[in-house]
Amino acid sequence: MLNGKNILITGGTGSFGKKMTQILLNDYKLSKLIIFSRDELKQFEMAQRFSKSKYPCIHYCLGDVRDKERLSRAFQGIDYVIHAAALKQVPAAEINPGEFIKTNVQGAMNIIEAAISNKIKKVIALSTDKACNPVNLYGATKLCSDKLFTAASAYSHGNQTQFAVVRYGNVLGSRGSVVPFFKERAKTGTLPITDPRMTRFWISLDQAVHFVLMTLSRAQGGEVFVPQIPSMRITDLAKAIGPDCRHEVVGIRPGEKLHEMMIGEDDARNTIEHDGYYAIHHDSYLKDEWIQKNPGKGKMCIEGFKYSSDNNNLWLTVPELQKLIDQISDDYTIEKSRWSSEGVPS
């Protein structure tokens, strides 16, 4: 279990970081939990909810993943790192490419260096479906980040630090989600639809956190873990939020895809399917090595397989979307997903 361990979350004041903090503090007895982020106001606001007087193990650390020396100091004595810090707004990336590269790519390199130097046991880095066959700069930086982390286990040599990546789709209720935007625009009676054919993967914050905790126990180094999650049609989401609203087609924005993909055909050659998730291995050698060490576990994806939001077997209906949207809140309501009971590292 995680009891007695020291954990650090980069980007800890974001939507994922706050939910991860909530679950860790409620379900485990950590020795130390460090919230590492660069925004002092967000740390102050988060400390009102998760105060040190109520949770003695929590510490707030100001810093930027661009600063390797600061990371190295913060990582001292840490067992596990959850790397959630990133710049992620697609339109902003198109006009500020250098800033995204500094945070998402150079920041990843700094995380790797600091983790190896401090002998961190495991690092789990969060990715995005936009990193698979990217068409925008944000996705390209996250793909580069993914490649850095999956190669980092070999780079660490005898240090034994293990690196893995978690890649999932849009998070219901996260900051920047389309849900609050649609809710606000629904008041006008019209909802802007980029393209009626558009589909997206969908995951809740609770599911995302539980999946990351599961990967802490399953990761052996160099994998990209992808959860099996449902898709939704953008028109169904619009109906769920504004059933009486008129739809206005505004066209796809620069850098957007019609459908999102999490595993492409080329990656599928090194992908093993498990119950509830996929594991993409860094190369065929590591895939074959994993199969030899774990006989009878998982199965290889078939030739030509791809995992995209339009060819998914799981779909959310309008009533299901309405129910999920109604459940969005800051209350602690852990969703008992298929991953939540699969254990975390000792």
VENWO-V977934 format. One record per residue. N is the residue number from 0. PSI is psi in radians with two decimals (999 if undefined). OMEGA is omega in whole degrees, 0 to 359 (none if undefined). NEAR is the number of other ideal C-beta (glycine too) atoms within 8 Angstrom. Layout:
BEGIN
n=[N,N]
psi=[PSI,PSI]
omega=[OMEGA,OMEGA]
near=[NEAR,NEAR]
END
This chain:
BEGIN
n=[0,1,2,3,4,5,6,7,8,9,10,11,12,13,14,15,16,17,18,19,20,21,22,23,24,25,26,27,28,29,30,31,32,33,34,35,36,37,38,39,40,41,42,43,44,45,46,47,48,49,50,51,52,53,54,55,56,57,58,59,60,61,62,63,64,65,66,67,68,69,70,71,72,73,74,75,76,77,78,79,80,81,82,83,84,85,86,87,88,89,90,91,92,93,94,95,96,97,98,99,100,101,102,103,104,105,106,107,108,109,110,111,112,113,114,115,116,117,118,119,120,121,122,123,124,125,126,127,128,129,130,131,132,133,134,135,136,137,138,139,140,141,142,143,144,145,146,147,148,149,150,151,152,153,154,155,156,157,158,159,160,161,162,163,164,165,166,167,168,169,170,171,172,173,174,175,176,177,178,179,180,181,182,183,184,185,186,187,188,189,190,191,192,193,194,195,196,197,198,199,200,201,202,203,204,205,206,207,208,209,210,211,212,213,214,215,216,217,218,219,220,221,222,223,224,225,226,227,228,229,230,231,232,233,234,235,236,237,238,239,240,241,242,243,244,245,246,247,248,249,250,251,252,253,254,255,256,257,258,259,260,261,262,263,264,265,266,267,268,269,270,271,272,273,274,275,276,277,278,279,280,281,282,283,284,285,286,287,288,289,290,291,292,293,294,295,296,297,298,299,300,301,302,303,304,305,306,307,308,309,310,311,312,313,314,315,316,317,318,319,320,321,322,323,324,325,326,327,328,329,330,331,332,333,334,335,336,337,338,339,340,341,342,343,344,345]
psi=[3.02,-0.07,2.30,0.03,2.83,2.15,2.46,2.35,2.00,2.54,0.57,-0.24,0.03,-3.11,-0.86,-0.80,-0.73,-0.70,-0.73,-0.76,-0.80,-0.82,-0.74,-0.76,-0.55,-0.51,-0.28,2.84,1.45,2.65,-0.72,2.43,2.00,2.20,1.89,2.06,3.00,-0.04,1.90,-0.59,-0.77,-0.63,-0.73,-0.79,-0.69,-0.59,-0.35,-0.53,-0.74,1.40,2.69,-0.47,-0.60,-0.61,1.53,-0.38,-0.27,2.45,2.46,2.20,2.04,2.36,2.91,2.41,-0.23,-0.28,1.71,-0.65,-0.71,-0.71,-0.78,-0.68,-0.73,-0.51,-0.11,2.19,0.10,2.46,-0.85,2.46,2.26,1.96,1.72,-0.05,2.32,2.70,2.31,0.00,2.06,-0.88,-0.67,-0.62,-0.60,-0.48,-0.12,0.96,-0.68,-0.67,-0.68,-0.65,-0.73,-0.73,-0.88,-0.53,-1.02,-0.63,-0.71,-0.74,-0.68,-0.69,-0.78,-0.84,-0.79,-0.64,-0.76,-0.76,-0.58,0.14,0.76,2.48,-0.91,2.54,2.18,2.07,2.36,2.38,-2.76,2.71,-0.40,-0.17,-0.22,2.09,1.04,2.53,-0.03,2.89,-0.66,-0.87,-0.66,-0.70,-0.63,-0.57,-0.76,-0.75,-0.79,-0.77,-0.65,-0.79,-0.68,-0.42,-0.21,-0.52,-0.69,-0.63,-0.54,-0.21,-2.16,0.15,-0.45,0.05,2.26,2.37,2.41,2.88,2.49,2.15,2.13,3.11,-2.75,2.42,2.12,2.08,0.05,2.88,2.27,-0.03,2.69,-0.31,-0.95,-0.55,-0.82,-0.69,-0.72,-0.76,-0.40,-0.44,-0.39,-0.22,-0.01,2.32,2.22,2.19,2.17,-0.83,2.23,-0.37,-0.16,2.40,2.74,2.62,2.66,2.37,2.57,2.82,-0.71,-0.80,-0.73,-0.78,-0.81,-0.63,-0.73,-0.73,-0.66,-0.73,-0.45,-0.63,-0.51,-0.49,2.32,-0.07,2.12,0.05,2.71,2.02,2.30,2.07,2.62,1.84,2.81,2.81,2.86,2.65,2.39,-0.56,-0.61,-0.67,-0.74,-0.72,-0.62,-0.63,-0.74,1.32,-0.45,0.10,2.62,2.52,2.26,1.99,2.08,-0.15,2.69,2.34,2.78,2.34,-0.02,2.66,2.71,-0.73,2.56,2.65,2.46,-0.41,2.07,2.96,-0.63,-0.72,-0.50,-0.44,-0.48,0.43,2.35,2.28,2.28,3.11,1.82,-0.10,2.92,2.67,1.98,2.14,2.67,-0.65,3.06,-0.55,-0.83,-0.59,-0.85,-0.65,-0.72,-0.75,-0.70,-0.65,-0.35,1.11,2.38,0.00,2.26,3.02,2.56,2.51,2.56,2.79,2.31,0.06,2.46,2.60,1.70,2.82,-0.31,-0.29,0.45,2.66,-0.24,2.21,2.42,2.30,2.95,-0.81,-0.66,-0.70,-0.72,-0.73,-0.75,-0.73,-0.66,-0.42,-0.19,2.10,3.04,0.02,2.70,1.65,1.49,2.24,2.21,1.39,3.03,-0.26,-0.29,-0.34,0.20,0.12,2.70,2.91,2.66,999]
omega=[179,180,179,183,178,184,176,178,172,186,188,180,177,182,180,183,180,178,177,178,180,183,179,182,182,187,185,177,183,171,180,174,182,175,184,178,187,185,183,179,179,176,179,181,179,180,176,181,179,185,179,179,179,181,185,184,188,178,179,185,176,179,182,179,175,184,185,181,179,177,182,177,182,184,183,177,182,177,184,177,171,185,181,182,178,164,191,181,186,180,180,180,183,181,177,187,182,181,179,178,180,182,189,181,179,177,178,178,179,177,181,180,182,180,179,181,183,176,175,181,181,174,175,181,179,178,186,175,181,178,179,184,188,175,177,185,178,178,180,179,180,174,178,177,179,181,178,183,181,177,189,180,177,181,183,177,185,185,179,174,181,181,176,184,172,181,176,186,182,182,181,175,179,179,183,179,179,185,179,177,179,180,180,182,179,179,180,182,180,177,179,179,181,178,183,181,189,176,178,168,182,179,178,178,179,179,181,180,180,180,178,178,177,182,177,181,185,187,175,177,175,182,165,181,182,180,172,186,183,172,173,175,182,178,177,177,178,178,181,183,180,186,182,184,173,180,178,181,185,179,181,180,177,178,180,174,173,177,179,180,177,175,177,182,181,178,184,180,181,183,177,179,176,179,177,181,175,174,177,180,189,178,184,179,181,176,181,179,179,181,179,182,184,184,177,181,179,178,180,175,183,178,179,180,169,183,181,187,181,179,182,175,182,181,176,176,179,177,178,177,179,180,179,181,179,182,182,177,178,180,180,180,184,177,182,182,182,182,191,183,186,172,176,191,176,none]
near=[5,13,7,6,9,12,15,14,15,13,14,15,12,12,10,14,15,12,12,14,15,10,14,12,13,7,6,8,5,14,6,10,15,15,15,13,16,5,7,6,6,9,13,8,9,14,10,6,7,10,9,8,4,5,9,5,10,13,9,9,10,7,11,8,14,8,9,8,6,9,14,12,7,13,14,7,6,14,8,16,15,13,13,13,11,11,10,7,8,13,9,9,15,11,6,8,9,6,8,15,10,10,14,15,13,10,15,15,9,13,15,15,10,13,15,13,8,11,8,13,9,14,16,15,14,12,12,12,13,12,12,14,5,11,7,13,10,17,15,9,13,15,11,11,16,14,8,12,14,14,10,14,11,7,8,13,5,4,7,7,14,11,16,18,14,16,13,15,13,12,13,13,9,11,5,5,11,8,12,7,8,13,8,7,12,11,5,5,8,9,13,8,13,11,10,8,5,12,13,12,14,12,13,11,12,12,13,14,12,14,16,13,13,14,13,13,10,9,12,8,8,12,14,13,16,14,12,7,11,9,14,12,9,14,9,12,13,13,9,11,13,11,6,4,12,6,10,8,9,6,6,8,8,6,12,10,8,9,10,14,13,12,14,9,8,5,11,15,8,11,14,13,8,9,4,7,12,13,14,11,13,8,7,8,6,11,11,8,8,12,10,7,6,8,6,3,5,9,5,7,11,6,4,6,10,10,11,10,13,8,6,12,2,8,8,11,7,8,7,8,13,9,8,12,11,6,8,8,5,2,4,6,7,10,9,5,9,7,13,11,6,8,6,8,9,2]
END
